[in-house]
Amino acid sequence: MGHASVLEHVVLTFGVEGISRAASHQLVRHRIASYSQQSQRYVSADFGYVTPGTIGEAEGRKGKKGSAALAALYHDHMEKSSALYAKLLAGGIPPEDARFVLPNASETKILVTMNARELHHFFALRLCRRAQWEIREAAMRMFDLAVAQAPLLFEKAGPGCVRGKCPEGEFTCGQVAEVRKQFKSKGDPKEGTR
Ligand SMILES: Cc1cc2nc3c(=O)[nH]c(=O)nc-3n(C[C@H](O)[C@H](O)[C@H](O)COP(=O)(O)OP(=O)(O)OC[C@H]3O[C@@H](n4cnc5c(N)ncnc54)[C@H](O)[C@@H]3O)c2cc1C
């Protein structure tokens, strides 16, 4: 009936690891939530980093456009950032300033607590196929956990188009039927997570 305020009494806490700072920045734009994130003032010089699928695939695509050479340049850039970071620290630059050379790809850990109402909103935006792949993947894992934990509360959750018209207008992915099928099957005990 849309009396969504009752959902605010339920909170879920997620430990999110192995995402990039690029993705965590998108996550923390959701304001009705609490966050605790690993500080970059205390990371070790050989920090982990995320490699996007397009670059990872390029590694195995010798000779083609977006070739292995581009992937090698990416990894080389990460190593150089790491080396420069270590050099700055060794030279007495405080970690809070040395971290300015760390890339968006740097891995981070973050604890997220959201109430169920905000989770519905978060899922509507970030499970959409127009959302960036990494935040979408994180949202999908959070969605599966939320559904497993509280199936009734998240019965109607999903990207915006699952409940009605695609909210993206002219930017629609054009795959509404497929998306609805995907989220319907998640509610099927034989196929989904419930
Ligand atoms: C596909 C996609 C592309 C995006 N691209 C950009 C971009 O190019 N640049 C950019 O800056 N951001 C971008 N964003 C982020 C977006 O603008 C929002 O900051 C983010 O999605 C958080 O959502 P929100 O503001 O709706 O809600 P939340 O912060 O999750 O808050 C939930 C709801 O609470 C209410 N609320 C919260 N705070 C306030 C307030 N101060 N006043 C009134 N109501 C409030 C609103 O109803 C809001 O929808 C993008 C997001 C997506 C999904």
Ligand as a Chemical Component Dictionary entry (heavy atoms), coordinates in Angstrom:
data_LIG
# 
_chem_comp.id                   LIG 
_chem_comp.type                 NON-POLYMER 
_chem_comp.pdbx_formal_charge   0 
_chem_comp.three_letter_code    LIG 
# 
loop_
_chem_comp_atom.comp_id 
_chem_comp_atom.atom_id 
_chem_comp_atom.alt_atom_id 
_chem_comp_atom.type_symbol 
_chem_comp_atom.charge 
_chem_comp_atom.model_Cartn_x 
_chem_comp_atom.model_Cartn_y 
_chem_comp_atom.model_Cartn_z 
_chem_comp_atom.pdbx_ordinal 
LIG C1  C1  C 0 22.883 5.587  -13.236 1  
LIG C2  C2  C 0 23.332 6.677  -12.290 2  
LIG C3  C3  C 0 24.086 7.725  -12.752 3  
LIG C4  C4  C 0 24.493 8.765  -11.878 4  
LIG N1  N1  N 0 25.260 9.779  -12.362 5  
LIG C5  C5  C 0 25.631 10.794 -11.551 6  
LIG C6  C6  C 0 26.414 11.891 -12.027 7  
LIG O1  O1  O 0 26.743 11.964 -13.193 8  
LIG N2  N2  N 0 26.792 12.845 -11.142 9  
LIG C7  C7  C 0 26.398 12.816 -9.813  10 
LIG O2  O2  O 0 26.757 13.722 -9.051  11 
LIG N3  N3  N 0 25.690 11.782 -9.336  12 
LIG C8  C8  C 0 25.296 10.780 -10.156 13 
LIG N4  N4  N 0 24.567 9.729  -9.653  14 
LIG C9  C9  C 0 24.265 9.699  -8.209  15 
LIG C10 C10 C 0 22.842 10.227 -7.922  16 
LIG O3  O3  O 0 22.708 11.560 -8.338  17 
LIG C11 C11 C 0 22.532 10.140 -6.411  18 
LIG O4  O4  O 0 23.429 10.967 -5.685  19 
LIG C12 C12 C 0 22.647 8.761  -5.851  20 
LIG O5  O5  O 0 22.055 7.819  -6.710  21 
LIG C13 C13 C 0 21.975 8.707  -4.466  22 
LIG O6  O6  O 0 20.567 8.639  -4.655  23 
LIG P1  P1  P 0 19.508 9.644  -4.044  24 
LIG O7  O7  O 0 20.053 11.012 -3.956  25 
LIG O8  O8  O 0 18.203 9.440  -4.744  26 
LIG O9  O9  O 0 19.174 9.053  -2.673  27 
LIG P2  P2  P 0 19.772 8.744  -1.234  28 
LIG O10 O10 O 0 20.902 9.615  -0.842  29 
LIG O11 O11 O 0 19.955 7.277  -1.222  30 
LIG O12 O12 O 0 18.507 9.177  -0.372  31 
LIG C14 C14 C 0 17.250 8.486  -0.482  32 
LIG C15 C15 C 0 16.135 9.463  -0.737  33 
LIG O13 O13 O 0 16.009 10.314 0.408   34 
LIG C16 C16 C 0 15.616 11.596 -0.020  35 
LIG N5  N5  N 0 16.669 12.537 0.364   36 
LIG C17 C17 C 0 17.917 12.249 0.826   37 
LIG N6  N6  N 0 18.596 13.367 1.099   38 
LIG C18 C18 C 0 17.779 14.380 0.787   39 
LIG C19 C19 C 0 17.905 15.802 0.842   40 
LIG N7  N7  N 0 19.017 16.419 1.260   41 
LIG N8  N8  N 0 16.857 16.549 0.447   42 
LIG C20 C20 C 0 15.705 15.985 0.024   43 
LIG N9  N9  N 0 15.507 14.652 -0.070  44 
LIG C21 C21 C 0 16.539 13.866 0.313   45 
LIG C22 C22 C 0 15.400 11.555 -1.525  46 
LIG O14 O14 O 0 14.044 11.242 -1.780  47 
LIG C23 C23 C 0 16.303 10.397 -1.919  48 
LIG O15 O15 O 0 15.906 9.797  -3.162  49 
LIG C24 C24 C 0 24.146 8.710  -10.506 50 
LIG C25 C25 C 0 23.367 7.637  -10.038 51 
LIG C26 C26 C 0 22.966 6.634  -10.898 52 
LIG C27 C27 C 0 22.131 5.482  -10.353 53 
# 
loop_
_chem_comp_bond.comp_id 
_chem_comp_bond.atom_id_1 
_chem_comp_bond.atom_id_2 
_chem_comp_bond.value_order 
_chem_comp_bond.pdbx_ordinal 
LIG C1  C2  SING 1  
LIG C2  C3  SING 2  
LIG C2  C26 DOUB 3  
LIG C3  C4  DOUB 4  
LIG C4  N1  SING 5  
LIG C4  C24 SING 6  
LIG N1  C5  DOUB 7  
LIG C5  C6  SING 8  
LIG C5  C8  SING 9  
LIG C6  O1  DOUB 10 
LIG C6  N2  SING 11 
LIG N2  C7  SING 12 
LIG C7  O2  DOUB 13 
LIG C7  N3  SING 14 
LIG N3  C8  DOUB 15 
LIG C8  N4  SING 16 
LIG N4  C9  SING 17 
LIG N4  C24 SING 18 
LIG C9  C10 SING 19 
LIG C10 O3  SING 20 
LIG C10 C11 SING 21 
LIG C11 O4  SING 22 
LIG C11 C12 SING 23 
LIG C12 O5  SING 24 
LIG C12 C13 SING 25 
LIG C13 O6  SING 26 
LIG O6  P1  SING 27 
LIG P1  O7  DOUB 28 
LIG P1  O8  SING 29 
LIG P1  O9  SING 30 
LIG O9  P2  SING 31 
LIG P2  O10 DOUB 32 
LIG P2  O11 SING 33 
LIG P2  O12 SING 34 
LIG O12 C14 SING 35 
LIG C14 C15 SING 36 
LIG C15 O13 SING 37 
LIG C15 C23 SING 38 
LIG O13 C16 SING 39 
LIG C16 N5  SING 40 
LIG C16 C22 SING 41 
LIG N5  C17 SING 42 
LIG N5  C21 SING 43 
LIG C17 N6  DOUB 44 
LIG N6  C18 SING 45 
LIG C18 C19 SING 46 
LIG C18 C21 DOUB 47 
LIG C19 N7  SING 48 
LIG C19 N8  DOUB 49 
LIG N8  C20 SING 50 
LIG C20 N9  DOUB 51 
LIG N9  C21 SING 52 
LIG C22 O14 SING 53 
LIG C22 C23 SING 54 
LIG C23 O15 SING 55 
LIG C24 C25 DOUB 56 
LIG C25 C26 SING 57 
LIG C26 C27 SING 58 
# 
